[in-house]
Amino acid sequence: MSSQGAEATREWQDREFAQRWVAADHFEGLLGLPRRIAAAIVSADRPDSTLILDVASGPGAFLTAMLDELPTATGIWSDTSTAMADEARVRLAAFAGRVEFKEVDMTDLPAAGLPSGIDAIVTSRAAHHLERAELGRFYAQAKEILAPGGWLVNLDHIGPVEVWDRRLRAVRSRFVPSGAEGPKHHHNYPLTSVSDHLDAYAEAGIDDVEVVWRGFYTCLFMGRKADS
Ligand SMILES: C[S@@+](CC[C@H](N)C(=O)[O-])C[C@H]1O[C@@H](n2cnc3c(N)ncnc32)[C@H](O)[C@@H]1O
């Protein structure tokens, strides 16, 4: 893992920081729509899905949206933070018996001993901590454990080109309250761009990809692995 990635991971281990972040995360409500859209698209394509993996799941909102939409699926909650695991155990209590909790470092998926044949791998607001090369590795490693026709879904913050950064920044506070995403935490700047993500999907061998939703700096990327 890069030193930036290690720094990003380290601060989430701090129980007090993780709890403050979860309590102050008013952005979460805004992301309900893209999470539900992603779940609906996966469900329409793979209604009998049996296994969903949420990477860097935190409190578990993306896994919740997926399990709500896919009644036959079980889920793997994964993260490196034990503080987040405690939060998620409470929030995912309604899915008791359908969720396995697993410590997984998103920069080294093969080391986690994850099963293959997964119907959808989802992640949100975490991959922007990765540098471009790490993002490429993450997508490639995720693709390896997806079922043919499985989905790799990333709801993530991106870095636009400078002129668009200025335009978006100038008006964003009218729509998204500042500080909506909890206490400040470490980020790698510049963040990877939309093209970085699309290129990284393509390099991983997933070329059926779309930016399904976007709000300011946050994009829902959905890529479907080929059937064979
Ligand atoms: C901003 S929170 C997002 C949580 C959740 N996905 C959401 O959108 O509500 C970032 C999460 O990434 C996790 N994380 C950071 N580095 C990680 C890594 N290398 N592997 C797995 N999880 C990591 C943190 O522990 C934290 O739960």
The ligand as an SDF file (V2000), in Angstrom:
LIG
                    3D

 27 29  0  0  0  0  0  0  0  0999 V2000
  -15.4510    7.5290    3.9330 C   0  0  0  0  0  0  0  0  0  0  0  0
  -15.6430    5.9350    4.6650 S   0  0  0  0  0  0  0  0  0  0  0  0
  -16.8890    5.2520    3.5770 C   0  0  0  0  0  0  0  0  0  0  0  0
  -17.6700    4.1400    4.2240 C   0  0  0  0  0  0  0  0  0  0  0  0
  -18.8060    3.5910    3.3720 C   0  0  0  0  0  0  0  0  0  0  0  0
  -18.3270    2.8890    2.1980 N   0  0  0  0  0  0  0  0  0  0  0  0
  -19.7730    4.6770    3.0020 C   0  0  0  0  0  0  0  0  0  0  0  0
  -19.7850    5.1580    1.8560 O   0  0  0  0  0  0  0  0  0  0  0  0
  -20.5490    5.0820    3.8990 O   0  0  0  0  0  0  0  0  0  0  0  0
  -14.1600    5.0960    4.1130 C   0  0  0  0  0  0  0  0  0  0  0  0
  -14.0660    3.6530    4.6020 C   0  0  0  0  0  0  0  0  0  0  0  0
  -12.9450    3.0440    3.9480 O   0  0  0  0  0  0  0  0  0  0  0  0
  -12.3040    2.1990    4.8890 C   0  0  0  0  0  0  0  0  0  0  0  0
  -10.9300    1.9660    4.4120 N   0  0  0  0  0  0  0  0  0  0  0  0
   -9.9070    2.8510    4.3290 C   0  0  0  0  0  0  0  0  0  0  0  0
   -8.8160    2.2670    3.7910 N   0  0  0  0  0  0  0  0  0  0  0  0
   -9.1660    0.9700    3.5410 C   0  0  0  0  0  0  0  0  0  0  0  0
   -8.4700   -0.1520    2.9620 C   0  0  0  0  0  0  0  0  0  0  0  0
   -7.2050   -0.0510    2.5700 N   0  0  0  0  0  0  0  0  0  0  0  0
   -9.1430   -1.3080    2.8290 N   0  0  0  0  0  0  0  0  0  0  0  0
  -10.4280   -1.4220    3.2360 C   0  0  0  0  0  0  0  0  0  0  0  0
  -11.1300   -0.4070    3.7950 N   0  0  0  0  0  0  0  0  0  0  0  0
  -10.5060    0.7810    3.9390 C   0  0  0  0  0  0  0  0  0  0  0  0
  -12.4090    2.9500    6.2030 C   0  0  0  0  0  0  0  0  0  0  0  0
  -12.1830    2.1240    7.3180 O   0  0  0  0  0  0  0  0  0  0  0  0
  -13.8320    3.5120    6.1080 C   0  0  0  0  0  0  0  0  0  0  0  0
  -14.7740    2.6210    6.6510 O   0  0  0  0  0  0  0  0  0  0  0  0
  1  2  1  0
  2  3  1  0
  2 10  1  0
  3  4  1  0
  4  5  1  0
  5  6  1  0
  5  7  1  0
  7  8  2  0
  7  9  1  0
 10 11  1  0
 11 12  1  0
 11 26  1  0
 12 13  1  0
 13 14  1  0
 13 24  1  0
 14 15  1  0
 14 23  1  0
 15 16  2  0
 16 17  1  0
 17 18  1  0
 17 23  2  0
 18 19  1  0
 18 20  2  0
 20 21  1  0
 21 22  2  0
 22 23  1  0
 24 25  1  0
 24 26  1  0
 26 27  1  0
M  CHG  2   2   1   9  -1
M  END
$$$$
